[in-house]
Amino acid sequence: MRIRIVGAGAMGRGIAQWAAAAGHIVELGDVRSEAVTAAVDFVRSMLERAVQKGRMSAGDCAATLGRLVPLDDPWAPGPDVELVIEAVREDLDTKAEVFGKLEQALPDSALFATNTSSLSVTRIAASLRDPGRLAGLHFFNPVPLMKIVEIVPGAATRPEIPAVLTTLVESCGHRAVTVADTPGFLVNHAGRGLVTEALALLEESVADPAGIDRIARDVLGLRMGPFELMDLTGLDVTAAVIDSIWQGFRFEDRLRPSYLTPNRVTACLHGRKTGEGWFAYGPEAPAPAPEPPVTGDPDRPVFVAGGEDAGGLRSALTAAGATVENGAGPSDAAVALVPVWGTTVAAAVASLELPATRTFGVDPMPPAGRRRVLAVTPTAGPTAARDARAVLARAPEGEEPFAVSVVRDTAGSVAQRLLASVVSVAASIAERSLATPADIDLAVTTGLGYPVGPLAWGDRIGAARMLALQRSLHATTGDPRHRPTRWLTERAHLGLALTDRGTSPADCS
């Protein structure tokens, strides 16, 4: 296929390298001829580096460069061009102007694709004489490494075009997911679940950014915590995406932004690129503060209260050599630990008549790493809290002790709320038929690097247990952001997996 790419910036040159390496003839054009020269030089350097590292032969490198055709004029006639990929700046008028000129220069048979990440594909296509020839083809940076592409048909896109683009993408070694033309498309939309809930936890002073990140990594198994991720992406970019998706979905509570971000954006606390964000960066930045050491009494007796999760915690602490009391309630010397699922420690203190100064919550979610989470209420005694932390840090002989995060009591604790939000946003995408369950999980694991897709993650917990968590969060907080989706509720009632598309009315016609 002969492909023309218009826009020789970071995305355009990445797409050019990807397509040329896969065997396609790639014309690369830009209104700035120096940008084309720089892009070709960059691609050459990337390919030569691949040869040096043994990932590409010298012959393949030369052949790939031979398929890269720099253009003096991006609007030059191209009778053999079959596909155009536009990768210019995110501005509707600019993109419309680009496609208008291409429409004059290229044959009617050429397909048009826009690499927009935030604009409506339908609105871009509306400026064309034939809006049916255009679709979204959204790559992620760096293109050769981020092996996922979103294919976004606009309202007028001809029905055969998504399949053509899917075949192209997958023949070039990337995975393709088809998603509706909605704010954030798929990956950016699904990614709001983690960061918006992390910001909500920070608003409520449940834990600081470093503490939330530790739990996200060590309990949920994420490669980066949400605040690290925001600093890497840039808070200015993240905040703009959060706001645009929230507004685009008509102020959906599940996607609600935080009041914390506007002032930080104004103050240029954007993250790595400005030297300071949620954390500090650069040679002069202070080292991250270490976690407080465990200083309590690990031999203090404990009483484990609560429902179905109490037995597992009791067994784990007994195996670690802790003194675990039996009976109807804690002795005067013991601290009480309550595994909480979607509820608060404060509610357990009241309903179970436990001693408020020495009762603490424990997140029963199985951790991905060596970390447990202890929740403290405003009435907690500091000495009792230190002792409870020391007991939770215990591990069976020969194993590493657990790190123990101490957080403020909140419904569901940190990891449960983060996971509930991730699953809920993904379920709402599936519920609206914006993408298939399989594509949602594929896009999130590939594009965001989660250890498992959000719907599959919910299935690991179990639909019924996830529903109980979200109902408890909703009932305890009264916040509509936690209301269960129909997708989750139906599947919990019917015993259907969250990853299962299920039967639709169309299947019965």
Secondary structure, 3 states (H helix, E strand, C coil): CEEEEECCCHHHHHHHHHHHHCCCEEEEECCCHHHHHHHHHHHHHHHHHHHHCCCCCHHHHHHHHHCEEECCCCCCCCCCCCEEEECCCCCHHHHHHHHHHHHHHCCCCCEEEECCCCCCHHHHHCCCCCHHHEEEEECCCCCCCCCEEEEEECCCCCCCHHHHHHHHHHHCCCEEEECCCCCCCCHHHHCHHHHHHHHHHHHCCCCCHHHHHHHHHHCCCCCCCHHHHHHHHCHHHHHHHHHHHHHHCCCCHHHCCCCCHHHHHHCCCCEHHHCECCCECCCCCCCCCCCCCCCCCCCCCEEECCCCCHHHHHHHHHHCCCCEECCCCCCCCCEEEEECCCCCHHHHHHHHCCCHHHEEEECCCCCCCCEEEEEECCCCCHHHHHHHHHHHCCCCCCCCCCEEEEEECCCCHHHHHHHHHHHHHHHHHHHCCCCCHHHHHHHHHHHHCCCCCHHHHHHHHCHHHHHHHHHHHHHHHCCHHHCCCHHHHHHHHHCCCCCCCCCCHHHHC
